[in-house]
């Protein structure tokens, strides 16, 4: 489990593939291990969201199936509810996503990642001001946050029409050199909004 969790936390194509393999190994030993299903859910979501698959709909279906099993096997695991929230988000089930992430936050109100995920989801439910507040809370809870927090902050500024404020956050994401392509269109749209052509 720990090896798989470390692999998904880096958000890479190879890491997501290896995490799925490690989760399957864990399930061979313990078929109802919630955390293994949680790992699979995150990994499949990353693969769909990041453009690392030829069949994103299949990945999202696998993600949601694994997340539901994780929550079923351990209703008190905030990570599993977070995984379900993102699976529902990318399946465009926004209310379900918000319900799942609210449950994750209720289970662990000191989890910076849960607040950051809630901020990301609030952006997609039309609440960028609340999303920005949630992201700021996440930053306070975890000053050494992972770079993906920047996506929620950048998107919130963009949705609020604060394009100049959005650009530095999104540029940092794009310049990390990771394999996630999802942030590039947001950066291009921000550049266009302020009349930049670079």
N, C-alpha and C positions, 0 to 999 in steps of 0.2 A: 504493500500500500504506500509506504513512504517513498519508495523509488518512483512509483507511478505519479504520486502527488508532486514530487519535484519535477518530473517531466512535463506535466501540464502547466505548472506555474510559469514556465518560460515562454509559452505560447509559440511553439515552432511546429512545422509540419512533421519533422522526424519525431519530435517529442510527443506529439499527439498520437502518432502511430504506435510508438513504444508504450505509451501510457495505456492504450487500449489492450495491447498484448499482455502487459503486466496485470491489468485488471482481470483479464480472462484467466490468467494463472491463479490469481487469488481466489476467483470464484470456483475453480476446480477443487480447491482445498475447502472453501467455505461458501457454498452456493447462495446463502442468504446474507452475504456480507454487504451491508448498505454502502460502505465507503468505496468498495470496488465499483458498484453501480454508479455512484456519484462521479468517480473518476472517468468512467466511460461516457457519462452524460456530458461532462465538460469537454472531453476530447472530441466527441462527435460534433458538439456545437462549434468549437473552434474550427474544425475542418470545414464545416459548412460556411461559417461566417468569414473565414479568411480566404476562401476560394481555393482550398487545397483538395477539392474533390470534383469529379465530373458529375456527381449526382447529389447536390446539396439537399434536395428534398428527402432523399433516403437517409442522409446523415442526420437531418433534423428529426426524422421519425425515430431513428435509433437513439438519439439523444433524449427525446421525450420519454421513450419507453424505459430507458435506463434510469432516468431521473425519477419517474413514478415508482419504479421498483425500490430505488434508494429511500425515498420518502416512506414507502410502505413498510420497509424493513426497519427503519429508524425514524420515527416521526419527530424526534427531538434533535436531529442533526441539522444544524443551521446550514452547513455546506450543501447538504442534499437539497434543502429548500432553495438555496441559491442556484444550484444547478438546474432545478426545475424552472426557476424564474427565467433564466436565460434561454432555456429550451423553448419555453412558451413565448418569450419575447421575439425570438427569431422565427417562430412559427406564426407571428403576428397576432398572438393571443394576449393582447396588452393587459387586459384586466386580470387574467389568470397570472400573468407574470408579476403584476403588482401585488396580488394577493400572496403569491409564493415568497416574494422578497420581503414583504411586510412580516411574514411569519419568521423568516430567517433573522430579521432585525430584532423581533420580539424574543427569539430564543437566545440571541447573543447581541445585546445592544452595544457592546464594546468592540464589536468586530468592524474594523475599518473597511475591510473588503465588502461586507454586507451593505454598509452605508454607501460605498462607492458604486456597488451594483444597483442599489436603489436609485441613486442619482442618475445612472445611465438609463435605467428604465423610465424614470420620470421624464427624461428628455423625449422619449418616444411616445409618451402619453400626453404630450402637450403641456408639460409643466416645467419649463426650463429654469424659472426662478427658483422653484423648490429644489430642482435638481442641483443647481449651483450651491444652494445652502447645504444640501446633503454631501456634495463633493468636498466642500470646505470642512465639514465635520470629519469626513474620512481623512483628510489631510492632517487635521489636528490629532486624530487618533493614531495615525501612522505617518510621521514626518519622513520616514524612509520608504515611502510607498513605491509600488511597482509603476512602471511607465504607463500602463493601461489606464490609470486614474486620469491621466491627462486627456484622454478621449472624452470622458464625461464633461470635464471642464470646458474643453474646446467646443464641443457640440452645444453646450448650454449657452455659451457666449454667442456662438453663431446663430442659434435659434432666437436669441434676444436681439439680434441685429447688431451685436457688438463685434463686428468682424475683425477690427484691428486687435482687439483683446483675444479673440479666438486664435489668430494666426500663430503666435509663439507656442502655444500649447500643442497645436496640431503639427507644427514644424518639428518640434522635439520628438513627437511620435514617429513621424516619417523618417527623421534623421537617425533614429536608433539603429537602423539597418536590419530591423527584424523582417520577417516574411509576411506580415499582415498587410494586405493590399487595401483593406476597407477604409483606411484613413486618408488615402490619396485623393479620392473625389471630394472629400470635405475640405481639404486644403486648397484644391483647385477652385472650388466654389467660393471659398473665403477670399482668395486672391482676386477672383473676378468681381466680387462684391465691392472691393476697394479700388478696383481699376488697375490692379497689378497684372502684368503679363508674364512674369518670370515663373 
